[in-house]
Each structure stands twice: as structure tokens, then as C-alpha cells.
Amino acid sequence: WITQVKAIIDFDIYKKHSPENIKNKVLIVVSKYDQIVNPLAAQSLAQKINAQFLELEGNCGHLAPVCESVKLNNIVREYLLKK
């Protein structure tokens, strides 16, 4: 468990990929109240690459995608249908 948490905390997409190299359309989903992953880096990336950004605001923290699965599924479905 500790090793997994350290890996999550240390994960940095910019170590291997710069935002300028991301050419595809992207939907970035974060939980506003995530206690494991800080959503600010994802929000910053979304702004840099002009990605669609969804911030889940429920009180489930890191498990927000599970707690808000109906909302998330609808957003993802709409996003994929646009492509």
C-alpha cells in the first residue's frame, strides 16, 4: 500500500512528455476533494493543451469517479460521440 501511494504521489507526466507533444483531444477528469492526487497539475495541463476538463465535486475524494459514475459516464459518452 505504501509503495503504491508513493508511486501515485511521485507520478509526473512531464518527466516523459511535454504538453506541446500532446496532439490528441483530451478529456481530463479530477476530483475536487481528492486527498491522494492533487488535481491542480491536471487542471494546469488541461489549460495548457486546451483539453475538456471535468471536476467532480462530490465528497468521495479519490473515489469520486465511482461515486459519480452516472455523471461521469454521461460526460464520457458525450465526449466520445463528438470525436
C-alpha positions in Angstrom: 0.0 0.0 0.0 2.8 2.4 0.9 4.7 1.7 -2.3 1.5 2.4 -4.3 0.8 5.7 -2.6 4.4 6.8 -3.1 4.2 5.9 -6.8 1.0 8.0 -7.1 2.5 10.9 -5.3 5.7 10.8 -7.4 3.9 10.4 -10.8 4.8 13.3 -13.1 3.6 13.1 -16.7 6.0 15.9 -17.6 9.1 13.7 -16.9 8.5 12.0 -20.3 6.0 14.1 -22.1 5.8 17.8 -22.6 2.3 19.4 -23.1 3.4 20.5 -26.6 3.7 16.9 -27.7 0.1 16.1 -26.8 -1.8 16.5 -30.1 -5.0 14.5 -29.4 -8.1 15.8 -27.9 -8.2 15.0 -24.2 -10.8 14.9 -21.5 -9.3 15.3 -18.1 -11.3 14.3 -15.0 -10.4 15.1 -11.5 -11.9 15.1 -8.1 -12.0 18.5 -6.4 -11.6 16.9 -2.9 -9.1 14.1 -3.8 -6.8 13.5 -0.8 -4.4 11.3 -2.7 -3.8 13.1 -6.0 -3.7 16.9 -6.1 -5.9 18.0 -9.0 -4.1 21.2 -9.7 -1.5 19.6 -12.0 -4.2 18.1 -14.1 -6.1 21.4 -14.2 -2.9 23.1 -15.4 -2.3 20.5 -18.1 -5.9 20.9 -19.3 -5.4 24.6 -19.7 -2.1 24.2 -21.5 -3.4 21.8 -24.1 -6.9 23.2 -24.2 -8.5 19.9 -23.0 -12.0 19.5 -21.9 -11.9 19.5 -18.1 -14.4 17.9 -15.6 -14.1 18.5 -11.9 -16.2 16.1 -9.8 -17.4 17.8 -6.7 -18.8 15.0 -4.6 -17.4 14.2 -1.2 -15.9 10.8 -2.2 -12.4 12.1 -2.7 -10.2 9.8 -4.8 -13.2 7.5 -5.4 -15.3 10.3 -7.0 -15.4 8.6 -10.4 -17.1 5.6 -8.7 -19.5 7.7 -6.6 -20.4 9.9 -9.5 -20.2 7.2 -12.2 -23.6 8.1 -13.8 -22.5 11.7 -14.3 -19.0 10.6 -15.5 -20.4 8.0 -17.9 -22.7 10.6 -19.5 -19.9 13.1 -19.9 -17.5 10.5 -21.4 -20.2 9.2 -23.7 -20.9 12.8 -25.0 -17.2 13.4 -25.3 -16.6 10.3 -27.4 -19.6 10.9 -29.6 -18.1 14.4 -30.5 -14.9 12.8 -31.9 
